[in-house]
Amino acid sequence: MPSSPQTFRQYIMKEADNRRYLKIAAAGLILQLVIFKILYPFGDYFSDSYSYLYAAITKMKVNLWPIGYTYFLRLFHHISHSDTALVAFQYLLAQCSALYLFFTAGYLFQMSEQVRKVVFYVLVFNPLILYICNYISSDGLFLALSLIWFTQLLWLIYRPTLWLILAHTVIIAIAFTVRYNAMYYPLITALALVLSSQKIYYKILGIILPLVLIYSFVNFTSEESRKITGTRQFSVFGGWQMANNALYMFPHLKEFPEPPADCKAFHQEVVYFFTRVAAHTMPVSPIDGAVYLKHPNAPLKHYMAKQYGTKTDSTGGIQSWGSVSPIYAEYGSYMIRQHPFYFARYFLLPNTFNYFIPPLEKLTEYNLGTDEAAPVAIFWFNYSSKKLSAVSLNGQKGLLFFFPILFGLLNLLFIWIIIRWLISKAYKEANISTKKALWLVLATLLVNAGFSILASPIVFRYQVFAMIICLVFIGVLLDKLKQELQLT
């Protein structure tokens, strides 16, 4: 905490360095956005984008993906029908959230000007955020919400108030409706509240309220899914993901165990695929992405096509995907329990390596390498034609290729520097709030890594949040250790 009694607002608005940072950020963000939109006049699309737009157009209450971003699209549509306005809002919100974290870290940890300058310029003049926020998808919005959530965690440690707890609850709830990666956020929030100096009943309130809101959303979503699929299921996509994760180990199994009775027909598809279709091909791993979800001849889509038949699915895939999702969830869960070693060896281990240098995936090319938009995008954004122009369809790969490597390096540097700090004189002399906050940072990064590795094949765009946290707190820790490291 700062030694002077100035408030956070005074710290930002009255200190000359911070006013200068605000001016540079305002000019820099607008200039970058204008140049970027000249180069990429339209938003960036992939399959998820069209699913969100279809759900928004048809006013669906549940979707293959969390419905929160669809509601956001519908709300923003009342303000503007322009995809440029949408992208600009996503970008400015994400960058303002990053600046909120930047100024908070400077205020609470009294970062030196030298370190702050480096962190500031890396955060603000960063092409990655432009590409992330150019997607018509939940990536940019979820990044912004996650940064706000995490920054509020720091304030819960240092200056907990009832209003902050209530605001934090709302942010967690909204983030969860946007992407289910936020399901571990209440756990970290509970840790922050336990570490805080807040009164006990406020702590209990802050822990319970997010869970109540999340439970209500889960119950609502499950019921809406039941109306369409006939089965109560919270995430239609979850069963597909579970089965996909389990299938990576199948080429290495010596024998295929008998599955539960409900899954026998699907099991036959799996056995046929791995003994006939894929018998003479190299086994894939999570490094190759969610292959079994995407490949049309893989068991998941092939079995769905046989079960659902030629019926028309007017629900954006919820009915067809949801009709088989419970079977996939049961099958994937059963096979993982039967073969935990193989699952760990052929999914968890390669996915752990994947975490440190995650693939760029869709970030390698604009609009999946095509120059056309789907009809739902043309309708929603009032495009005059299906043609999308861009400075290059695949040039961004050359610009962004280093970011996954940088993420791996930042993780390794953070691991080294946090260990160095814990055994240093600086740790012994640090105040209790600083110790609590930095333990919270470590817990967040560890839980994020564990959740990401367990949940699905890792892709880089899901780790931008963790990358920013690493960057900021490497700066904080370097500042704390500058005397011992002899940094000037």
Sequence and secondary structure as in RCSB ss.txt:
>XXXX:A:sequence
MPSSPQTFRQYIMKEADNRRYLKIAAAGLILQLVIFKILYPFGDYFSDSYSYLYAAITKMKVNLWPIGYTYFLRL
FHHISHSDTALVAFQYLLAQCSALYLFFTAGYLFQMSEQVRKVVFYVLVFNPLILYICNYISSDGLFLALSLIWF
TQLLWLIYRPTLWLILAHTVIIAIAFTVRYNAMYYPLITALALVLSSQKIYYKILGIILPLVLIYSFVNFTSEES
RKITGTRQFSVFGGWQMANNALYMFPHLKEFPEPPADCKAFHQEVVYFFTRVAAHTMPVSPIDGAVYLKHPNAPL
KHYMAKQYGTKTDSTGGIQSWGSVSPIYAEYGSYMIRQHPFYFARYFLLPNTFNYFIPPLEKLTEYNLGTDEAAP
VAIFWFNYSSKKLSAVSLNGQKGLLFFFPILFGLLNLLFIWIIIRWLISKAYKEANISTKKALWLVLATLLVNAG
FSILASPIVFRYQVFAMIICLVFIGVLLDKLKQELQLT
>XXXX:A:secstr
  SS   HHHHHHHSHHHHHHHHHHHHHHHHHHHHHHHH  S B  HHHHHHHHHHHTT S  SS THHHHHHHH
HHTT   HHHHHHHHHHHHHHHHHHHHHHHHHHHT  HHHHHHHHHHHHS HHHHHHHHBSSSHHHHHHHHHHHH
HHHHHHHHS  HHHHHHHHHHHHHHHHH GGGGGHHHHHHHHHHHS   HHHHHHHHHHHHHHHHHHHHHHHHHH
HHHHSS  S HHHHHHHHHHHHTTGGG SS     GGGHHHHHHHHHIIIIISTTS    GGG SHHHH TTSHH
HHHHHHHHTT    STTHHHHHHHHHHHHHHHHHHHHH HHHHIIIIIHHHHHHHHS   GGGGSGGGG SB  H
HHHHHTT SSSB   S SSTHHHHHTHHHHHHHHHHHHHHHHHHHHHTSHHHHHS HHHHHHHHHHHHHHHHHHH
HHHHHS   GGGGHHHHHHHHHHHHHHHHHTTTTTT  
